[in-house]
Amino acid sequence: MSPRLSIGLLSLLATVASAQTHTQDVIYMKAGGTAFTMDVLKPAKPNKAAVVFVVSGGWISDHSMLKSYGPDLEKVFVDGGFTVFEVVHGAQPRFKVAEIVEQVRTAVRFVRAHAADYGIDTNRVGVSGISTGGHLSLMIAGSPDSPVNAVAAIAPPTDLANWGKPAFVFTDDPQLAMFVPALGFDPKAPQNDVAPLAKQLSPITYVNAKYPPTLIIHGDSDKVVPLQQARAMDHALAKAGVEHKLEVIPGGGHDDTTFGPGLMKALQWFKAKLLM
């Protein structure tokens, strides 16, 4: 589930790149002898709003992925005046998904604690990501101890206990069985034991009336993360009375056909929810 963005597609999103500062390898936490870092991109004319962008594919994250996203990723938000924090988390299988969620929570807390240093307003912090980056963004959105003001998730897994159909756990899909260690599941355990763990790692479990305004973008031809995941989250948000929107990309797969348009829709969402 490694998100890759087409430089050609995203280069159409902005005609002139704004001057910006790019600070690399800002340490947001240390644990187990490892430093966890983010890159910070600040526009020439900041609007005091921030986007925490979770760099993740298959719950793997490293600095080489920043290069694969390309400089045009930053253009989408930075040219819009947003200060961007590109969060690199610890990669599975060394780190379990539950640990990764905590790392991203810590990154959001770091951003909020250093808001004055970066010239941002703590009431204007959004979080976004693609694929598992979207999953992690939604997990953070349900965390009262690391609040964000808006979320935009592109092609995210949302309900690992009901994958494509009721009572079908994410890792029961043969192409996703490789994630059993990352999720901390016992491969020999019966499904009745695994399902509760899957629910604990599912954003849909944490939807409540205080959940921030949420945009979900998903392609209707996604063969990796079923559209059902987006529809289930959309239903849960509606039931909880949360301000939300589901954007379905016709013909969009788990690739540039969804990721590129999704970023532009995320930009418009953050402008509407963080700048008004």
C-alpha positions in Angstrom: 0.0 0.0 0.0 2.8 2.4 -0.8 1.4 5.7 -2.0 3.2 7.2 -5.0 2.4 10.5 -6.5 2.8 11.5 -10.1 5.1 14.5 -10.4 3.5 15.2 -13.8 0.0 15.3 -12.3 0.9 17.3 -9.3 2.9 19.8 -11.2 -0.4 21.0 -12.7 -1.6 22.0 -9.3 0.5 25.1 -9.1 1.9 27.3 -11.8 4.5 29.2 -9.6 6.1 27.7 -6.6 6.1 30.0 -3.6 9.5 30.5 -1.9 9.7 28.4 1.3 11.9 27.2 4.0 12.5 23.5 4.4 13.9 22.3 7.7 14.9 18.6 7.7 15.1 16.0 10.4 13.4 17.8 13.2 13.3 15.4 16.1 9.8 15.0 17.7 10.6 12.1 20.0 13.3 9.6 21.0 12.6 6.1 22.1 14.7 2.9 22.3 17.7 4.6 21.0 15.9 5.8 17.9 15.2 9.5 17.0 11.9 10.0 15.2 11.8 13.0 12.9 9.7 15.2 10.7 10.5 17.7 7.9 9.0 21.2 8.3 8.1 23.3 5.2 7.0 26.9 5.7 5.6 29.0 2.9 6.7 32.5 2.1 3.3 33.9 3.2 2.1 31.6 5.9 -1.6 31.6 6.8 -1.0 30.4 10.4 -2.6 27.1 9.7 -0.7 23.8 9.7 -1.1 20.4 8.0 0.5 17.4 9.7 1.1 15.0 6.8 1.7 11.4 7.9 4.2 9.8 5.5 3.1 6.1 5.5 2.6 3.2 3.2 1.8 -0.3 4.6 2.7 1.3 8.0 6.3 1.7 6.7 7.8 5.2 6.7 11.2 6.5 6.0 12.9 9.5 4.5 13.3 7.8 1.1 9.5 8.0 0.8 9.7 11.8 1.1 11.6 11.7 -2.2 9.0 9.5 -3.8 6.3 11.9 -2.8 8.4 14.6 -4.5 8.6 18.3 -4.0 5.2 18.8 -5.8 3.5 17.2 -2.8 4.5 20.1 -0.7 3.4 22.5 -3.4 -0.2 21.5 -2.8 -0.3 22.7 0.8 2.7 25.1 1.0 1.6 27.1 -2.0 -1.8 27.3 -0.3 -0.1 29.1 2.7 0.0 26.1 5.0 3.0 25.2 7.1 3.5 21.5 6.5 4.9 19.0 9.0 5.9 15.7 7.2 5.9 13.1 9.9 8.1 10.0 9.5 7.1 7.2 11.9 8.8 4.0 12.9 8.3 1.2 10.4 6.7 -2.2 10.9 7.5 -4.9 11.7 10.0 -3.5 14.1 7.2 -1.3 15.5 3.6 -2.6 16.0 0.8 -0.4 14.5 -0.3 0.5 18.1 3.2 1.9 18.7 3.1 3.8 15.4 -0.2 5.4 16.4 1.4 6.7 19.6 4.4 8.0 17.6 2.1 10.0 15.4 0.2 11.3 18.4 3.4 12.5 19.9 4.3 14.2 16.6 1.0 16.1 16.7 1.6 17.1 20.4 5.1 18.3 19.3 3.6 20.5 16.6 1.1 22.0 19.0 3.7 22.5 21.8 6.0 24.4 19.3 3.2 26.4 17.6 4.8 29.7 18.5 8.1 28.6 17.1 6.6 27.9 13.7 4.1 30.7 13.7 0.9 28.6 13.7 -2.4 28.8 15.5 -3.2 25.7 17.6 -6.8 26.1 16.5 -5.9 25.6 12.9 -4.1 22.3 12.8 -5.2 19.7 10.2 -3.9 16.1 9.7 -3.8 14.2 6.5 -2.3 11.1 4.9 -2.7 8.6 2.1 -3.5 4.9 2.6 -2.1 3.9 6.0 -1.1 7.6 6.4 -4.9 8.2 6.2 -5.6 5.4 8.7 -3.1 7.0 11.2 -4.6 10.5 10.6 -8.1 9.2 11.4 -6.8 7.4 14.5 -5.3 10.7 15.7 -8.5 12.6 15.0 -10.2 10.4 17.6 -7.6 11.1 20.2 -8.7 13.8 22.8 -5.1 14.1 24.1 -3.7 15.2 20.7 -6.4 17.3 19.2 -6.6 18.4 15.6 -9.2 20.7 14.0 -9.8 18.9 10.7 -8.8 15.7 8.9 -8.5 14.7 5.3 -7.8 11.0 4.7 -7.1 9.6 1.2 -7.9 5.9 0.6 -7.6 4.9 4.2 -8.3 1.6 6.0 -11.0 2.5 8.6 -12.4 -0.8 9.9 -9.9 -3.7 10.1 -12.5 -6.0 11.8 -15.0 -5.7 8.9 -12.8 -5.6 5.7 -15.1 -5.5 2.7 -17.8 -7.3 4.4 -19.0 -7.9 8.0 -16.8 -10.0 10.4 -14.0 -10.4 7.8 -10.8 -9.3 9.5 -8.3 -7.3 7.4 -5.6 -10.0 7.6 -7.9 -12.7 6.4 -7.4 -11.2 2.9 -4.5 -13.3 1.5 -2.7 -10.2 0.0 -2.8 -8.6 3.5 -1.8 -11.6 5.6 1.7 -10.2 5.7 0.5 -7.5 8.2 -0.3 -10.1 10.9 3.0 -9.3 12.8 2.6 -5.6 12.4 -0.9 -5.6 13.9 0.2 -7.8 16.8 -2.1 -10.6 15.9 -1.4 -14.2 16.9 -1.6 -16.1 13.6 -2.8 -19.2 15.4 -5.5 -17.4 17.4 -9.2 -18.0 16.4 -11.0 -15.1 14.7 -13.0 -14.4 17.9 -9.7 -13.4 19.6 -8.4 -11.4 16.7 -11.5 -9.3 15.9 -11.3 -7.3 19.2 -7.7 -6.4 18.5 -8.6 -5.4 14.9 -11.3 -3.1 16.4 -8.8 -1.4 18.7 -6.7 -0.5 15.6 -9.7 0.8 13.6 -10.4 4.5 13.3 -14.2 3.7 13.1 -14.1 2.6 16.7 -13.1 6.0 18.0 -15.7 8.1 16.1 -17.7 10.3 18.6 -19.6 13.6 18.6 -16.3 15.5 19.2 -14.5 14.1 16.2 -13.2 16.9 14.0 -14.6 17.8 10.6 -13.6 14.9 8.4 -13.1 14.5 4.6 -12.6 11.0 3.2 -11.5 10.6 -0.4 -11.6 7.2 -2.0 -11.5 5.7 -5.5 -14.4 3.5 -6.6 -11.9 1.1 -8.4 -9.5 0.7 -5.4 -8.4 -3.0 -5.4 -6.3 -2.6 -2.2 -8.5 -0.8 0.2 -12.2 -1.5 -0.6 -14.5 1.5 -1.0 -16.7 -0.1 1.7 -14.1 1.2 4.2 -14.8 4.8 3.2 -18.6 4.2 3.2 -18.5 2.6 6.6 -16.6 5.5 8.1 -18.9 7.9 6.4 -21.9 6.2 8.0 -20.3 6.2 11.4 -19.5 9.9 11.2 -23.1 10.7 10.1 -24.5 8.6 13.0 -22.3 10.5 15.5 -23.4 13.9 14.0 -19.9 14.8 12.9 -19.4 17.3 10.1 -18.0 15.2 7.3 -17.9 14.6 3.5 -17.1 11.5 1.4 -15.6 12.2 -2.1 -15.6 9.2 -4.4 -13.3 9.4 -7.3 -14.8 7.7 -10.4 -12.4 5.1 -11.8 -9.9 5.9 -9.0 -7.6 3.1 -7.8 -5.1 2.9 -5.0 -2.7 5.0 -7.0 -2.2 8.4 -8.7 -5.8 8.4 -10.1 -7.0 8.9 -6.5 -4.0 10.4 -4.7 -3.5 13.4 -6.9 -7.1 14.6 -7.0 -7.4 13.7 -3.4 -4.7 16.1 -2.4 -6.4 18.9 -4.1 -9.7 18.1 -2.4 -7.8 17.9 0.9 -6.4 21.4 0.2 -9.9 22.8 -0.4 -11.2 21.1 2.8 -8.5 22.6 4.9 -9.0 26.0 3.5 -12.7 25.8 4.3 -12.2 24.3 7.8 -9.0 26.0 9.1 -9.1 29.4 7.5 -12.7 30.5 7.9 
